[in-house]
Amino acid sequence: MTRTRRQLWPALFAALLAAGPAWAQRGGPAPPPQTARDAAPIDLVGDWTALVNEDWRHRMFTGQRGDYDLVPLNAEGQRLADAWTGEAPPPDGRCLMAYGAAGVMRLPTHLRIDWENDNTLRIDLDAGTQTRLFHFGDVDPPAEPTLQGHSVAEWEVYGGFSGRGAGVSLAQVPVGGNMRAETTHMLPGYYLKNGIPYSGDAHMTEFFVRLTEPNGDEYLLVQTYVDDPLYLTQHFVRTLTFKKLPDGSLWNPTPCTEY
């Protein structure tokens, strides 16, 4: 081991101990675990608007029957999409099928993100007046599937200490990260308003990443992967972009009364 490394590791270890909680040094009881809100490496709270810069034609307008080239449907998925008539399903007390968890974020919509409680992040969408809840920790899924399904989230965090130089100058690397969410227990729905289906067995993984441009503009990227053993031949992958708004003046809840 070089002399520089022999100097670095004791100093790094001492710095990590110094940065640790006071109870560890005093031998006292452990503090309560951090809540998801306190542990968040990024702040998602605020109003956001969708930037429809991918699949514009399919997201801004209702496509024609059979226009499903962008989704890797298998034969059964294509059969169902080809059978779409543009009519609403029989009323059953819920919104229409394009407003479920695997489709609603693709609509031209605004998001309003806030904390429902210390361990549940809430995303309201004005398209269809929908609400998605993201649970951190062990939360039992609902007994029956729902339009928005059951979403379990976790923070993926990076950052920490770094050291450089023979003088062992330690600097705190800014902590960052993203939110990962897994959604199951969804009712069958549509990815897009022209009847492109996903089944109740679909599993959706989302990564929420916040970016800030040099001019101060803030963006939320939501990368979505859907696996569906009934209707897909492979992952259906898309990235959605939202821009941070200065206020909620564009918020305009609308009912989900059409495809």
Residue pairs with C-beta under 8 A, 6 or more apart in sequence:
3 166
4 166
7 166
7 168
8 163
8 168
11 163
11 168
11 170
12 161
12 163
12 168
12 170
15 161
15 170
16 161
17 24
17 25
19 161
21 31
22 28
23 29
23 30
23 31
35 118
35 119
36 118
36 119
36 120
36 121
36 136
36 137
36 153
36 155
37 115
37 118
37 119
38 118
39 155
39 157
40 155
41 155
41 157
41 158
41 159
41 175
41 176
41 177
41 178
42 176
42 177
42 178
42 179
42 209
42 210
43 210
44 113
44 121
44 179
44 208
44 210
44 220
45 113
45 114
45 115
46 112
46 113
46 244
46 245
47 110
47 111
47 112
47 113
47 244
47 245
47 247
47 248
47 250
47 251
48 110
48 111
48 112
48 113
48 220
48 242
48 243
48 244
48 245
49 110
49 111
49 242
49 243
49 245
49 250
50 107
50 108
50 109
50 110
50 111
50 240
50 241
50 242
51 219
51 241
51 242
51 243
52 59
52 60
52 108
53 241
54 238
54 239
54 240
54 241
55 70
55 106
55 238
57 63
58 67
58 70
58 192
58 194
59 106
59 107
59 108
59 192
60 108
62 86
62 193
62 194
62 259
63 192
63 193
63 194
64 194
65 81
65 82
65 84
65 85
65 86
65 194
65 195
66 81
66 82
67 194
68 77
68 78
68 81
68 192
68 194
68 196
71 77
71 191
71 192
71 196
71 232
71 236
72 232
72 233
72 234
72 235
72 236
73 81
73 196
73 231
73 232
73 233
74 231
74 232
74 233
76 230
76 231
77 196
77 197
77 228
77 230
77 231
77 232
80 195
80 197
80 231
81 194
81 195
81 196
81 197
83 195
84 194
84 195
85 195
86 194
86 195
86 259
88 96
88 258
88 259
89 96
89 97
94 147
94 187
95 128
95 130
95 147
95 255
95 256
96 128
96 256
96 257
96 258
96 259
97 103
97 187
97 188
97 189
97 190
97 259
98 104
98 107
98 189
98 190
98 191
98 192
98 193
98 256
98 259
99 107
99 127
99 128
99 130
99 147
99 189
99 256
100 147
100 148
100 149
100 186
100 187
100 188
100 189
100 190
100 198
101 132
101 147
101 148
101 149
101 151
101 183
101 186
101 189
101 204
102 183
102 186
102 189
102 191
102 198
102 202
102 204
102 224
102 226
103 189
103 190
103 191
103 192
103 198
104 125
104 127
104 128
104 130
104 132
104 148
105 125
105 222
105 224
105 240
106 191
106 192
106 238
106 240
107 125
107 127
107 128
108 127
109 125
109 126
109 127
110 125
110 126
110 127
110 245
110 250
110 251
110 252
111 123
111 124
111 125
111 220
111 242
112 123
112 124
112 125
112 126
112 248
112 251
113 121
113 122
113 123
113 124
114 121
114 122
114 124
115 121
115 122
116 122
116 133
119 135
119 136
119 137
120 133
120 134
120 135
120 136
121 133
121 134
121 136
121 153
121 179
122 131
122 132
122 133
122 134
123 131
123 132
123 133
123 134
124 130
124 131
125 131
125 132
126 251
126 252
126 253
126 254
127 254
127 256
128 254
128 255
128 256
129 253
129 254
129 255
129 256
130 147
130 148
130 256
131 148
132 148
132 151
133 148
133 151
134 151
134 152
134 153
134 179
134 181
135 150
135 151
135 152
135 153
136 152
136 153
136 154
136 155
139 150
139 152
141 150
141 184
141 185
142 150
142 185
145 185
145 186
145 187
145 200
146 185
146 186
146 187
147 186
147 187
147 189
148 183
148 186
149 183
149 184
149 185
149 186
149 187
149 204
150 183
150 184
150 185
151 181
151 182
151 183
152 181
152 182
152 183
153 179
153 180
153 181
153 182
154 179
154 180
154 181
155 177
155 178
155 179
155 180
156 177
156 178
156 179
156 180
156 207
157 175
157 176
157 177
158 175
158 176
158 177
159 173
159 174
159 175
159 176
159 177
160 172
160 173
160 175
161 170
161 171
161 172
161 173
162 170
162 171
162 173
163 169
163 170
163 171
164 171
178 207
178 208
178 209
178 210
179 207
179 208
180 205
180 206
180 207
180 208
181 205
181 206
181 208
182 203
182 204
182 205
183 203
183 204
183 205
183 206
184 203
184 204
186 198
186 200
186 202
186 204
187 200
188 197
188 198
188 199
188 200
189 197
189 198
190 196
190 197
190 198
190 259
191 197
191 198
191 226
191 236
193 259
194 259
195 259
197 231
198 226
198 228
198 231
198 232
199 228
199 229
199 230
199 231
201 228
201 229
201 230
202 226
202 227
202 228
202 230
202 231
203 226
203 227
203 228
204 224
204 225
204 226
204 227
205 224
205 225
205 226
205 227
206 222
206 223
206 224
206 225
207 221
207 222
207 223
208 220
208 221
208 222
209 220
209 221
209 222
209 223
210 218
210 219
210 220
210 221
211 218
211 219
211 220
211 221
212 218
212 219
213 219
217 243
217 244
218 243
218 244
219 241
219 242
219 243
219 244
220 241
220 242
220 243
220 244
221 239
221 240
221 241
221 242
222 239
222 240
222 241
222 242
223 237
223 238
223 239
223 240
224 236
224 237
224 238
224 239
224 240
225 235
225 236
225 237
226 232
226 235
226 236
226 237
227 235
228 236
